[in-house]
Amino acid sequence: MRNLIFTVILLMGSLGAFAQTITKVDTSAKSVKYTQPVLINNEGSKMVKTIDAEGNIRISPEFSSFYRVINIGHFVETIRSRGPLTVFAPDNAAFAKISPGRLDSLLMSTREPDLIAMLSYHVIPGVLKAKDIINQINANKGTATFTTLTGNKLMAKLDANRNIVLIDEQGGQSVISKFDIQQDNGVMHFVTAVLFPKFKEI
């Protein structure tokens, strides 16, 4: 009888210890904060990872406006370089948001320095993936700042839907709609609006 009672006590003690262990795990799990969205690979439908950024923009119909502007601004060799580069590529819908007068003015030969500055503002030296941007945002209390090829600053934050939003120097905002599209000379992100730096006064 004593052996039976002793066995029951041992079992109850073991269950109690197990329950305490489970409780500790649950408490710890509740304290974890998930501060970044789940990143899903978004491959560009017509882009090939063995081709450089210039080549992929050229063969992708949705970036025909961007490629036209790249050619006018004599920017082809820059995004064709070995890099590595991070390119924020605005699609045709992004260019359609710009007023015709503003874009036509920017494409004038007298404003070539501004056009080159605008194109360079869409490029960051090195490889900057979406998770890198988010880590910088979290590390800097909600807003990250990056230096573009022009030397100008480009900010990034997360919106209410956990999208990465880029904020240019003129206050414009552009959402990264697809990210981490591998290029032979770096990485590309698709953006929903054209980015504009502060143009230097001549």
N, C-alpha and C positions, 0 to 999 in steps of 0.2 A: 504493500500500500504506500509506504514511504517512497519507494522507487517511482511509483506512478505519479505521486504528487510532485516529486522533484523533476520528473520529465516534463510535466505540464508547465511548471514554473519556468523551466528552461526554454520551452517552446514559446511561451508568452513573452519572455524577455527578448528572444530572437526576433519575434514579430514586431515588438516595440522598437527595437533598434532599426529594423528594416524600414518601418514607417517613418522614423525620424530621418533616415537617410533620404527617403523619397521627398519628404517635406523640404529638406535643405535644397535639393535639386530644383524643386518647383519654385522656391523663393528666389534662387539664383537666376533661374530662367526669366522670371518676371522683371528682373532688374536690367536685362539686356535691352538696349535701344537700337533699333534698326534705322539708321539715319540716311540710308541711300536706297534708291529704287533697284529692283532686280533688272540687271542689264541683259538684254537679249541680242544676240548677234543679228545685225540688219544688213545683210549683204546687198550691195547695189545690183539691181536686176540685170544690167547690161555691162557691168564693170568686171574687168579681169585683173586679178591680183598680180599677175606677171607683167602688167603694163604700167607705165608711170602715170602720174596724175594728169598731165597734159593729154596723153593718149586716151585715157578713159573719159575725160570730159569731151574730147573730140568725137568719140564714137557713141556717146549717150545723147539721144534726141532731147531728153528733158533738160539738158544743159547747153542747148544751142545758143541761147542768149549770152550765157557766161563765156562760152568759147569765142563768140563774136567780139565781145568786149576785150577778152584776153589778147586777141589778135590785133585789134585796133591799138591797144596799149603796149604792144610789143613786149608782152609778158610771157610769151610761150617758152622761151629758154629758161626762165626762172623756175617755172613749175615742172619743167622737164629735167631740171638738175638732179644730181644724185641725192641731195638733201642729207639726211632725211627731213621731210617736211610734214606738217599737219595743215591740211587745206580745208577751210570751211567753204563749201561750194553751194552758192544760191542757185536754185533751179529756175526754170522759165517763169513759174508763178511768182517767185520772189522778185524778179525783174519787172514783172507786170504791175507790181505795187508802186513802183517809182513813177512819179509824174513824167509824162513825155518830155516836157520842157526841161526838167532837171537832168534827165539822162542825156538828152540831146546836147545840152550845154556842157556836160562833162565829157562828151565825146568829141568836142571841138579841138582842133589841133593846138589852139592857144592854151588849152587846159590839160595838156598831156601830163604835166607833173602831178596834177590832182588825180587824174585817172590812174596813173601808176601807183600813187599813194593809196587809192581806194582798193586796187587789186592786191597790193602788198599787205593791206590790212586784213585780208582773208587768209593769210598764211602765217604760221608760227614755226620757227625753226625747231627741229626735233620731232619726235613722235609723242603726241599727247592724246591718249585714248580717253574714252568717256569716264572710265573709273578714275583716271588721274585727275580729270576736271572735278569730279565729285569729291574726291579726297581733298583737293585744294579748297573747295567750297566749305566742306565740313571743318577743315583745319583753320579756316579764317572767319569763323562765326557767320557763315551764310553767304559770303561774297568772295570770289577769287579774282585775282587780277593777273593777266598774262601780257607779255610783251610780244607784239607782232613783228613781222619782217621790217616794217617801217620804223620801229622803235616806239610806236604809239601803244597805248594801253587798251586792252579789251577785257571787260569784266564778265563774270559768269555767276549765275545763281540758279536755285531750283524754284520752280513755281509750285502752286498748290497741287498740281497733278504730278509733281516730281519730274517734270521735264527740265532739261538743261536749257536755260535761257541766256543768250549772249546779249550784252548791253554795250553799244558802241559809244564813241565819244560825243556823238550828237544826240544821245538819248534814245536812239532807236533800239528796238528789241527784236531778236531773232531766235527762234526755237530750233534746237537740233532735232530734226525729224528722223534721221537715220545716222547711225554712228559706227565708227570703227570699220570703215570700208578699206580693206587693205590695198595698198598701191605698191608698185615695185620700188618707189622712192619715198615711202612713208605711209600715211593714213589719211583718209578723207571722211569728213562729216557733212551731211546734207543739211542746209539751213533754210529757213522759211522766209528770210528777208535779207536784202543786201546790207552789208555793214559799211558805215561811213566814219572815217576818222575826222578829227578837226584839221581842216586844210590850212596850210601855212600861208600867211599873207605875203604876197610878193611886192 
